[in-house]
Amino acid sequence: MTLPVTPADVAAARTLLAGAVLRTPTLPAPRLSAITGAHVFVKYENLQVTASFKERGALVKLSSLSAAERAAGVVAMSAGNHAQAVAYHAARLGIRATIVMPKHTPMVKVAATEAHGARVVLHGESVADASVEADRISRDEHLVWVHPYDDAHVIAGQGSIAAEMIEDAPELDAMLVPVGGGGMLSGMAVAARAMRPSLEVVGVETALYPSMWNALHQENLPCEGATLAEGIAVKQAGTLTREIVSALVSDVVLVDEPTIERAVNLFLTQQKTLSEGAGAAGLAALLADPERYRGRNVGLIVSGGNIDPRIVASIMMRELEREERIVSFRFSMLDRPGELGLISTLLGQLGANILEVEHKRHFLDVHAKGARLDVTVETRDRAHADEVYRQLIANGMQVVRVDWRTGG
């Protein structure tokens, strides 16, 4: 079978990329290994200049242009990483770049793209709308279209990731690769199958956008919803990428949003590295199905680190709640002086750190002479939270746990 991208294409891309993009490290991750039961290795593509793997494919594509095409300029469509990668390397090569982004793209991403010298056009409500506008600009202004994933040069560039991983960690027997349109997954599969035919390459999609899964299984699951992994929130898999994935990829699996959140948190707290939601998809798959990979040498790719700091803070707090290191208690108490002091003193003696207090008197479900007190505390772990609750009851407190999953 002749595929649109060959191992020779990946090898040529590697020669071109040498010295122009960072050869990011692939390192063992003992803490993640202890948590998952696999022998985990992580490749840190978030260390690239634009904090994403997208630089590889963008540079290979831009370098393939003729002198006339370079003089005319390029156009790309993206809401994030591809935009910055094209803008950055186009500036390096002296190529005029136009990037079309949806109107509601966060200004921080717009500013980052403009900072590399690109002209940014805001158009439409979605990436699909932006794509239509980019296509129009390409025709009207005779610009070269730089597709984010469905392009042979882009795919070959992304394949360099797998080649580097296998050279740095030859013991790998599986790779878990984030997939949206499929550029990285298909390129990595081409390289991996050539270098290590027995290596299992698995694509990982968010369950909210199962575009490649649909293509492989002839299904029509909906692709919609707010996802933390917006970098792989693609409604339609590529034509070239679908062909390669069908031929070379072992499996495509789906992961849910809570597991992606947990993976982002683990990269930050255990590996001390910042991953966007899409970049944590591989770890999410490992967390979701640990028995499949137990004892095996598994490679993960932090494909990007462009994530809103406010989202990171929210994820960390939510994970503390899931682990019951932050818990809430609801006290029913008499509305009289000293009651709040008794509760706070007891919680302090039990080693619980008070984070928030909400005192409520004016609810019909509260006794006329009473009050309701919601107290959020920090504990050491789930066992400590359980012990605090038991001791509150033992000390005569009228208290219940507030379940963060239900709000009551």
N, C-alpha and C positions, 0 to 999 in steps of 0.2 A: 504494500500500500504506500502510495506517495502522498505525503502530508505537506501542507503549505509551508511548514518550517522544519528544517532538518538539523541534526546535530552540527553539521558544518556551518550552518547559519549562526548557531549559538556560539561556536568557536570563533567565528569571525567577529561577532559582536563583542566577545570578551577582549579580543585584541584591541578593538576600537575604544572600549571603555577603560582599559588599563591606564591608570593615572588621571583619568578625567572624572571618575566617580570613586567614592570610597569603597575599598574592598572590606566590607564590614566583617567583624569577627563572628564566628560561630563558637559558642562557649557552652560547657556543661552547666547545668542548672540543678545543683544538688537539692536545694530546697523544694523546687517544683517536683523533682524526682521522688522525694519523700512523701509529698502530698498525693501524687498520682499513682505511684507504684511503677512507673516507667522510668527508663534512663533518658532524661530529657536534655536536649541540646537546643540552644536558642541562637538564631541569627538576628542581629540588631540592625535592621534597615532603617530604624528611626534615627540612626546616627548620620545619615546623609545630610547634605547641606540644607535641603528643603524638608528633611525629616520624613522621607518616604522613598520606597523602592521605585517610584514612578520615574525617577531621574534616568534609570537605565534605559528603558524603552524609548523615552523621549529623546535622549541623546542619539541613540542608534538611528531613529527615524530622521532626525534633523541632519545627521551626518550623511545620510543617503541622498540628500537633495542635490540636484544639479546647480550650477552657478546661476542659471536663469531662475530656478525655483527659489533659491536663497534670496536673490534680489527682489523677487515678488513678495515674499513673506509667507507666513503660515497663520492658520487659524485653528483653534482648539476649543472644545467645549468641556467644561468641568466646573464643579462646585468646590474644588479643593486641591488635592495633591497633584493631579495631572496638570492643572492650571499652573501651579507654582513650578513644577518640573519643566514644562515647556517654556515658560517665561524665563526661567533662570538660564537654561542652556541656550535658548535662542539669543539672549543677550550676550552670552559668552562667545557665540559664533557670529555675532553681528547680523542676526536675522530679525526682521521686524515681526513681532508676534501680536496677534489679536486673540483675546480669550473671551468667550461668551459664557456668562454665568447667569443663573436664575436671579430674578430681581431681589429675592429675599436671602441671598447668600450673606452670611455674617460679614460685617464690614472688616473684621480683622483679616479674613481670607482675601477680600478684595484688595485691601491695602497691601498685604504681603505680595500679591501677584503684581500689582502696580509698581511696587518697590523694585521689582526686577526689570522694569522698563516696558512692560507689556501694556497695550491698550485694552482696557476691560470694557466690555459691552454687557450691560445688565438687561436681560430680556426674559420674559415669561415667568410662569409660576413654578415650573419644574425643570429638571434636567432635560426631559424630552422636548420641552418648548425651546430651551436653549440650543439643543442639538439642531432643531429645524432652522433656527436663526443662523447658527454657525454654517450650516450647509448653504444657506442663501448668500451669506457674506463670501463664502469660498467661491461660489459661482460668479457673483457680481464683481468681486474685486480680484478674481483670478489668484486666490491664495491657496496654498497647499494645505489640505485637511490633515491634521495630525490626530488620528482617532485614539481614544484612551486605551483601547484593548484589541480591537478587531483589525489589526494591521500586522503583517508578517515581520516587519522590522521591529516594531514594539514588542511583539511576542519573543523574538530572538533575544532582545535585550534583557527581558525579564528572566529568560532561561539561565542567564549567568548566575542567578542567585543559587540555583540548585547545584550548578557545577562547583561553585565555591564551597557550598556546604559539604558536599561529598569529599572534596579535597581536604577540608579542615576536620571532618568527622567521618572517616571512611567506615566506621562501624555502624552507621545509620542503616536501619532496615525499614523505616517508615518516615514519611513527611506529611504533615498536616498543613494544608495550604489554604489561606483565605481565598474565596472566589466570589466575584461579582459578575463582570462580563467575561472573565476567564483568561485575560492576558497573562497574568503571572502563573496561574495554574497550568495552562497549556505549555508555556515556555519552559517551566520547570520540569514538566513531564517529559518533554522532548530530551532535555539534558540528562535527567535522571535515568530514563530508560536506556539511553546510550551508554552511560557510564556504569550503571548498576541495574541490569535488567530485572533482578529479583526485588528491587526496592519498591515498596508499596507507596504510591502517591495518592493521597486522599484530599479531595476538595471539601471545604467547609463554608457553608452559606448560613446567613441568618434565616430562620424559619419564616420571617416576614417577607423575604424576597428570594424565593426558591427558583430563580430563573433557570440556572443550569440544571438543577434537579428536575425541573419540569421538562427541559429539552431532552434529557437522557431517558426519562421515564414516560415520555409522551403523555404527561399530565398537564393540568391547567390550574394548579393551586394559585390562589391570589397572591400578587406581589404588591403589597401596600402596607402602610402603617409607619408610625414613628419608631425608628430603630437607633440604638446606640452605634450600630455599625453602618453608618451612612456611606462609608467608603465602598461598601459592597452591596448597597441597596440599588441593584440594577434590575429593571423589569424585563429586559430582553438580553439573553446571552448572545455573544457574537457568533457569526457564521463560521469564520475560520477557527475560532477557539472551540466551538462546539464539535467540530470535526476532529480536532486533535484530542480533546478531552474524551470523546467517545472511544477513540482508538487506544489511548495510552493510560488513562487515569483509572485506578482501581475502584474508586467509589466516590460519591459525593454525599455528604451528610449534612443535616440541618441542626442548628443549635438555637436555643431560645434566649430571650433577652436577659433573664436573671443570671444565666450561666455566663453570658458574655460580660455582664457586669462583674461577676465574681472573678473572671479571668483578668479583666483590666486591673482590678484591685490587687490580685496576686502578683501581677507583673510589677506593680508599684511597690507593694509592701515586702515582697519576697526577693524580687530581682532588682529593686531600686531603679526601675526603668519605666518611662512613660509610654504607654501604648494607647492608641485610639481604639475604638470598638472593633473596627475591621481587623486591626492588627492583632487583636486578642482572640480571634475566632478559632485558630488552631488549638490554643490552650483550652478554650471552651469545649471543643470536641473531645479533648483528652479527659476533661473533668466529667463530661456527660457520659462517657463510655470507657471507664478506666480498665475494665477487664479485657477489652479488646487489645489493649496495648501493654498490659502488665508484663514487666520484665523485658520489654523490647526497647531498642534504641530509637527514640523518636525525635525528629527535628521539627522545630517550630520557627516561624518567622514573625518577628514584630515588624510588620510591613510598613507601619507608619506611627508617628507619635504626635500627630496634629489633633489635639483634643482640647476643648474649652476647659480652662482650669476650674470653672464653676461646676462643670459636669463631673470632673474628677473629685472635687470636694463632696458633691452629693453622693457619688458612688461609694466613697469611703465611709460616709456616715451610714448609708443604707446597709453596707456590709457589716458594720459594727452592730446594727440592729439585728440583722439575720443571725449573727453569731451570739446574740444576747449579751454583748458587752456594753450595749446601751439598752436599758429597759425602763419601762414606765409602770408606776404603781398608782392606783386610784384609791385614796383614803376617804372614808366617810367619818366625819368628826364633828364634835360639838363646836359651835362658833363662839369660842371664849378665849381669853388671853392665855398664852402659854402652850396651846395645843400644837401649833406649828413648830415651836421650839422643841417640844418633846419628840416629834417625828424626826426633825433634822438631826437632833442629838443622837437618836437611836441609829439612824442611817449612817452617821459618821462613825459610831462605835463598831458598826458592822462592816466598815471598809468601803461603803458605797459613796462615790463622789457625786454630789448633786449638781446637775447641769441646768435644770429648768424647773420652775415651780409655777403652777397655775391654780389660783384660789378662786373657787366658784361658789357663790351664795344664792344667786337669783335664778335657779332652775326649779321647776315644779316637782322634779323627782328628788329634790333635796329637802330634808326636814326644815320646818320654819326656824328652828333654833340650831340648825346644823349648817355644815358647809361641806363642799367636796373639794378635795385637794389632789391634783394630778402632779406627780413628781417624777421627773426623768433623771435617772442616775447612770453613772458609768460603773461597771463591775469588771472584775478580772477576766471572767469567762462565764460560760453557761452554768457551770456547777456553782460558782460563787453567787450568781443571780438567784439560783434556786435556794441556796442557803439563806440569803438575805430575806427572801419571801417567807421562808419557814420561820425565821426568827421574828419577823414582824408579826406573824400570826400568833406565835408563842408569847409575845409580849402584849397580847390583847388588842392589837390594832385591827380595825375593820378595814381590810384592804383586799384589793383584787389586782391581778396582773392585767395590764392593757396590752392586748395582742396587736402588734403593728400591722399584721396581715389583714385584720378585720376592723381595726380602729376601736375595738372595745374589748 
